[in-house]
């Protein structure tokens, strides 16, 4: 009896995702969403089968829902009734490249000017404004660790890692790892260094 109830519950969870599937297949960002699904499956160790993986991500990970709803725009308002998004994750960025992965959406605000491809963001991250009212631009393959703050009209290069709780207020060149308050470079192009960020 319990097995039957589990199967019924699983079926109902999948049924609520059918409108999402229809909208995804008709959306202008269809290819980007497919790439997102593939990236999330790699991070979550999910066996990649496009439609099944989509249903699984929607059912289990509210952070993925936020990203999906961001991709489809205003159509998300009705879908959110069926699958609620993460209420503490805010995506207020005009352009987010394919493959953004958000490990935990708790208390996370992503208000960049632009985010590149294949970025990874942890929980309690703030990417946003300073008193200037301007926001950062993140390149490709940027990883922002838990609790980090990336603020103001700055450029974060490609292949950058920002350490946990770092506060970044200045540009970061490509291929760097930064830590600290204020953030400074501890690794550049694979070599250990100890540079302050440029003024």
C-alpha positions in Angstrom: 0.0 0.0 0.0 2.8 2.4 0.9 4.5 1.7 -2.4 1.3 2.5 -4.3 1.0 5.8 -2.4 4.6 6.7 -3.2 4.0 6.0 -6.9 0.8 8.1 -6.9 2.6 11.0 -5.1 5.5 10.8 -7.6 3.1 10.8 -10.5 1.3 13.9 -9.2 4.6 15.7 -8.7 5.5 15.0 -12.3 2.0 16.1 -13.6 2.4 19.5 -12.0 5.5 20.0 -14.2 3.8 19.4 -17.5 2.9 23.1 -18.0 6.6 23.9 -17.4 7.6 21.3 -20.0 5.2 22.8 -22.6 6.5 26.4 -22.0 10.1 25.3 -22.0 9.7 23.6 -25.4 8.1 26.7 -26.9 10.3 29.3 -25.3 12.9 31.4 -27.2 15.5 30.4 -24.5 14.9 26.7 -25.0 18.6 25.9 -25.9 19.9 27.9 -22.9 17.5 26.0 -20.6 18.6 22.7 -22.0 22.2 23.7 -21.2 21.2 24.7 -17.7 19.6 21.3 -17.2 22.8 19.6 -18.3 25.0 21.7 -16.0 22.7 21.2 -13.0 22.7 17.4 -13.6 26.5 17.3 -13.5 26.6 19.3 -10.2 23.8 17.3 -8.6 25.1 13.9 -9.9 21.8 13.2 -11.7 21.8 10.8 -14.6 21.2 13.1 -17.5 18.0 12.3 -19.5 16.7 15.6 -20.7 13.0 15.5 -19.9 13.3 13.3 -16.8 16.1 15.4 -15.5 14.0 18.5 -16.0 11.2 17.1 -14.0 13.6 15.9 -11.3 15.3 19.3 -11.0 11.9 21.1 -10.9 10.6 18.8 -8.2 13.6 18.8 -5.9 15.5 22.1 -6.3 13.7 25.4 -5.9 16.9 27.2 -6.9 16.6 25.6 -10.3 13.0 26.8 -10.5 14.1 30.4 -9.9 16.6 30.1 -12.8 14.0 28.5 -15.1 11.4 31.2 -14.2 14.1 33.8 -14.9 14.7 32.3 -18.4 11.0 32.2 -19.3 10.1 35.7 -18.0 6.5 36.8 -17.2 5.1 33.3 -18.0 6.6 32.2 -14.7 3.9 34.0 -12.6 1.3 31.3 -13.2 3.8 28.4 -13.0 5.1 29.5 -9.6 1.7 28.5 -8.2 2.4 24.8 -9.2 6.1 24.8 -8.2 7.1 27.5 -5.8 10.4 29.1 -6.3 13.0 29.7 -3.6 11.7 32.8 -1.7 15.1 33.9 -0.5 16.9 33.9 -3.8 16.6 37.0 -6.0 17.8 37.2 -9.6 17.8 40.8 -10.7 20.3 40.7 -13.5 19.4 41.7 -17.1 21.7 39.1 -18.7 22.7 35.7 -17.2 24.7 33.4 -19.4 23.9 29.7 -19.8 24.9 27.2 -17.1 24.4 29.3 -14.0 24.4 27.0 -11.0 23.2 28.1 -7.6 24.1 25.6 -4.9 21.9 26.9 -2.2 19.6 29.9 -2.7 19.3 30.9 0.9 19.7 34.7 1.4 21.3 35.2 -2.0 20.9 38.3 -4.1 22.3 38.4 -7.7 21.9 41.9 -9.1 24.8 42.1 -11.5 25.0 44.1 -14.8 25.8 40.8 -16.5 26.9 37.3 -15.6 28.8 35.1 -18.0 28.6 31.4 -18.9 29.0 28.5 -16.4 29.1 30.5 -13.2 28.7 28.9 -9.7 27.2 30.8 -6.8 26.8 29.6 -3.2 24.4 30.7 -0.4 24.3 34.1 1.4 26.0 35.8 -1.5 25.3 39.4 -2.4 26.2 40.6 -5.9 24.9 44.1 -6.2 25.0 47.8 -5.7 27.1 50.3 -3.8 26.0 53.9 -3.1 26.9 54.7 -6.8 23.9 52.6 -7.9 26.0 50.5 -10.2 26.5 46.8 -10.2 29.3 44.3 -11.2 29.9 42.4 -14.4 31.0 38.8 -14.0 32.9 36.9 -16.7 32.7 33.2 -17.6 33.3 30.4 -15.1 33.3 32.6 -12.0 32.7 30.9 -8.7 31.4 33.0 -5.8 31.7 31.2 -2.4 29.3 31.3 0.6 28.8 34.7 2.2 30.9 36.7 -0.4 30.0 40.2 -1.4 30.7 41.6 -4.9 29.7 45.2 -5.1 29.7 48.2 -7.4 30.8 49.0 -10.9 33.6 46.5 -11.2 34.7 43.8 -13.6 35.3 40.2 -12.5 37.3 38.4 -15.1 37.0 34.9 -16.5 37.9 31.8 -14.4 37.8 33.7 -11.1 37.2 32.1 -7.7 36.0 34.4 -4.9 36.5 32.9 -1.4 33.9 32.5 1.3 33.0 35.8 3.0 35.3 37.9 0.7 34.4 41.5 0.0 35.2 42.5 -3.5 35.0 46.2 -4.4 37.6 46.4 -7.2 38.2 44.7 -10.6 39.6 41.2 -10.6 41.7 40.0 -13.6 41.2 36.7 -15.3 42.4 33.4 -13.8 42.6 34.6 -10.1 41.5 33.4 -6.7 40.7 36.1 -4.2 40.0 36.0 -0.5 39.7 38.4 2.4 38.1 41.7 3.5 38.9 43.6 1.4 39.6 40.9 -1.2 43.2 40.3 -2.4 44.6 37.9 -4.9 46.2 34.7 -3.5 46.5 32.8 -6.8 47.0 34.0 -10.4 47.4 31.8 -13.5 47.9 28.8 -11.1 50.7 30.4 -9.2 50.5 31.4 -5.5 50.8 35.2 -5.1 49.9 37.9 -2.6 48.6 40.9 -4.6 46.3 43.6 -3.6 43.6 44.3 -6.1 44.3 47.4 -8.2 43.0 50.7 -6.9 
